Amino acid sequence: MVTRPVLDLRPGDQVRQPSGVWLTVGARPRATRDGNVLFWFYVGGSTGRAGWLDEVECRPARAGVRE
């Protein structure tokens, strides 16, 4: 488990939620239309949001996972 900047998230990384659940990132973060925050999709369809310079607690993807 590591802390990673939101901009460095990759598909396959698992991000810890405040409830303690780990969700798997399905797509790299993108900026919202107004550019104020980043958002990304998790496998299963839910969405994550964070500021440009925020860091999240995550488990990095395994080496064999493609982007």
Summary of the structure (lengths in Angstrom):
residues: 67
radius of gyration: 11.2
end to end distance: 20.0
largest distance: 34.6
contacts: 167
relative contact order: 0.36
helix: 4%
strand: 40%
